[in-house]
Amino acid sequence: MNKILQKFKDLKFGEPQTDQQMTVIPILGNDRGDVADPSEIKFQKTTSYGTMVFENTDVKPGIIPANYMTRGKSAQDHAMSGSGIASIGKTSFNNACCIESSQGGYLKGAENLDILPVTLRKAFTNISFRHEKGYSKLWSRIKGWLREIPGVDSRNAHLRYFYDDPKYKNAIESFCASFEPVPNQLGAFILFEGVPIGIEIMPTSKHWMEYWELLIRGCYGAELVKLQAANQIKKGSTLILPNIPEGSTEEQIEKIFSDFVSSLQISMGQLLQAVQISNKTSDVNKNGLHIEVLETTSGGGGDIITQNNEPIYLSIVL
């Protein structure tokens, strides 16, 4: 894994943020790549079950984050099977998947945006499954994921049964108040109970500002709430902050936290060293952008996108 991250030049970790069992370590750095402004790329519609259409109004090709999910009432909710390269104008992706098993209708615009939860994203590290043009390909996995959540109907593969449930919706939304972007943030290293669960790096801080809520709420927050509801994770925070002696001066407190962050950064490097890439498959190559699908020895994986042989995007679930 370190070999992958080493290709991203001049990155460093910021001060950790924590809520309950989730810790988010900001990844900081300079903007990189020459791609469309994220605000210029919008989901437009579905034209058939399994086909998502995006429009890029910039003059440069753009990046759609891996497993981008859109939901709307009275229409079939959809999710991308991986990351996407949005050409100038409209681009259709016909290997997307439906995430409701008994709802008809085509989407026009998006009412709710998120990114698929961690467990479901892992299915798409299999390149054959990713490109399978079967809109129902994720349904069995969605049912399995829902089946473990108390009070949620799992008879149908409707992810919105979880996301729209008031109890779980409020729990997911609360994470957005706990984890906020910091200056020069390109991404984050996410841990549950001190165990690495995901790494996200965007081309620019503007991209991170555009998509961080979808990741923290819809992907990682949703996965953690599901684990909590199913009693599959211990309760409480896992990040123990340093003790501040009574009467400490401002300078002393600053030094204590500086030493703590330095120690944490060393620990993060050791954790990353333990994550190994077992396979890398070339996927899409167009408009000067190249998507490769990564697989880890632990059964996770995700996408890396390069431009001019330099990495500008990484999204891996572990």
N, C-alpha and C positions, 0 to 999 in steps of 0.2 A: 504493500500500500504506500509506504514512504516513497517508493520510486515514482508512483503516480503523482503524489502531492509535490514531490521535488520538481516536477515539470512546471508547476505553477510558481512563477518567480515572485519573490518578495512578499510572501504571505506571513502573517503572524497571528497569534491568538490574542483576543481581548479579554477583558475581565468577565468571569463567569456570571451567568444569571441562573437562578434556580427557582423552581416552584414544584412542590410535592416531590415526586420521584424523578422529575425531568430536570436535567442541567443542559443549558445551551452555552457553548463557548463561541463567542463571535470570531469569525475569521476575517481579518482586516487586510487591506491591500489597495493598490492602485487599480483603476479601471483598466480593462484589457479587451482586446478584440475590436473589430469594426463592424458592428451589427446594428440592426434597427433598434430604435428607442422602444422599450417594452410597451409604452402607452400607445404605440402605433399598431400594435397587433391585437386584434379582437376576434373572439369567437363569433361567427356569423349565424350558422345554422347547421342542422343535419339535413342531408338530402336523401338519405336512405338509412336504414338501421345498420349502424357500423361505419357510417361515413360522416366525419366532422369537417366543416369548412371554416377556415380562418381567413381574415383579410389583413394584409400588411400595407399600410398607407405610407410607410417610410420609403426612402430611395435605396435602402440596403436590405439584404436578407436578414431575417430575425430568427430568434429561438423561442420555441414553445416548451415550457418545462415538462419534464417527464411525468406522465400519468396525470396530466391536467384533466380535471373533472368539471362538468357543467350540468346543472340540474335546473329544471323548469317545470311548472305545473302543467298538467294535461298534455305532457309529451314525454317521450322516452329519454331518460337521463343517459349521458354518455361519458366515457373517459378515454383518453389517449392510451395507446398501448406502449408508448415510450415517449421520448422527447421528439420534437419535430422541428424541421427547418421550414420557415415560412418565406416563400418567395415573394417578390414584390407583386402586389395584387392579391388575388385569391388562391388559396392552396387547399386541396381536398386530401384528407387522410382516410383511406378506405379500410384500414385494419383496426379501427377503433372498436370499442366494445360497449354494448348496452349494459347498464347497471340497474335495470328494473326488468323483471322477467314477465310482467303481465300488464304493462302500460304501453299503449300505442301513441302515435302522434310524433311529428317532427318538431325539433326545437327551432325557435327563431330568436336569436339572442340568448343571453344567459341571465337567469335571475340569481342563481347561487353558484359560486365558483369555489373549488377546493382542489386538493390533490389526493389521490387515493391513499388509504392508510397503508402502513408499512407492510403488513403481512400480504396484502393483495398485490402490492407492487412487486414483490419477489417473484411472482409467477412470470413476469415479463422479462426476466433475465434469460429465459429460454428463447432463443432467437426464432425457433419454429413457431412456438406459441404466440410470440409477439406479432408475427406476420400472418398468422392464421386469419383468414377473412370470414370469421364466424362471429356474428354479433353477440351470440349467447355464450361465448367461450369462458367468461368469467363467472357465470351464474352459480355453478356448483361451489366455487370457492367463496363467493359472497354468502351463500346460505350457510356454509361452514363457519364463516367469521361471525355472522349474526347469531348462530345457534348458541354461541358461548356467552351471549349477553342477556342477562336477566330482564324479562319484561319486553323484549323486542321480538316481533313476529319474524320467524325465519322460514315460514312455509314458502314464501316467495323471495326471490333474490332482489330485494329492493333496498339499496343502501340508504335511501332517504328515510326508511323506517327508524334507522339509528340517528342520522344527522338531524332529523326533524323532531325527534322525541324531546319534549321540553327539558326533561331531566338531564339527558346527555348533551343536548345542544348548549345548555347553560354552562355545563362543566367544560365543554370544548372551548367555548367563547372566552372563558376566564383566562385561558393561557395567553391570549393576545394582550391582556392587561399586564401580564407578568414578564413577558419577553419583548423588549422593544429594541429596534435598530439603534446602532451607535454610528458615529461618523466613520466613513471609509469602510463600512462593513460590506463584504462581498458574499458572505455566507455564514455557515455555522457548523459546528461539530456537536451533535446531539447525543446525549447519554440518558439511559434509564437506569437508576440505581448504580451509577458509576460504570455501567457497561455501554460501550459504543453501540448506537442504534442507527446512526445516519450521518452522512457528510454531504453538505450542500455548498456549492460554490457557483456564483453567478458571474457573468462577464463584468458587470458594473454595479456600483452601489445603488444606482437607479433601478436595476433589475431586482436587487434584493428588496428594495422598498416596495416594488410592485407585487412581489410574490411571497414575501415572508409570512404573511398571515395565512395564506393558503397552505403553506408547509407546516407551520407551527400549530395551526388549528386543525386543518383537515387531514393532514398526514400523521404527524407525530402526536398531536394532542388527542386525536381520535383513537389512535392505537393505545395510548396510555390509559385513556378513560375506559376503553374496552377491557384492558388488562385489570384495571382496578375493579370494574363491575364483576368480572369473572373470578376475582380473588386469585389472580395469577401473578400478582406483584405485591410486595410488602408496602405497607402504608408509611408515610412520612418522607421527609426530605433526605436526600443522600449526600448533599454537599455540606460539609461541616466547616463553617467559617472560622477563622482564627479568633482566639480569645483576645479581647482588648483590655489590658489591665486598667483598673480604675485610676483616674488622674493622668492618663496618657495625653501628651500634647498632640496637636494636629500633625506635626512633623513625624512623631513617633507612630501615630495611627497610619499615616501614609506609608511609612517604611514597613510596617507589619503587613499591610495589604499588598505592597509591592513584592515583598518576599513570598507571600502566599501565592500570588499570581505566577511568579517565576517558577515556584515549585510545581504548581499545577500544570504549567506549560511543559515541563519535563515529563510529568506523568502522562499528559496527553500524547506526547511523542512516543512514549513506551506503549501506550494502548494502541496507537496507530500501527506501530511496528508489528503487533500481533495479528493485524488484519491483512490477510494475504489474498492477492488476486490469482485465481486459478485458471482463468480463461479470458481472452479478449477477442471479440468478433467484430470485424468491420461490418457496418450496417449501411447507413445512408451517406452518400457523398455528392453534394450538389451546392451550387452557388458559393463555392470556396469553403464550405463548412463540412466537416466529416464527423459523423456519429459512430462511436464504437460502443458495443455492449460489453460490460464487464461482469464477471462472475467471481464471487469470493469462495474461499474454502469452507466458509460457514453456512453457505446456502443463500447468501444475499447477492447483491450486485446492483447494477444500474447503468447509467450513461455517462460518457465523457465526450465532449465536443471540442474539436480542434479547428483552428483557422491558421493557415500558413504554418502548419506543423506545431503550433503553440496551443496548449489547452486553454480554453476560455470558459468552460462550463463542466461541472461535475455534480452528479446526483446519484448517491449510492445509499441503499438501505442494507443494514447488516443483521 
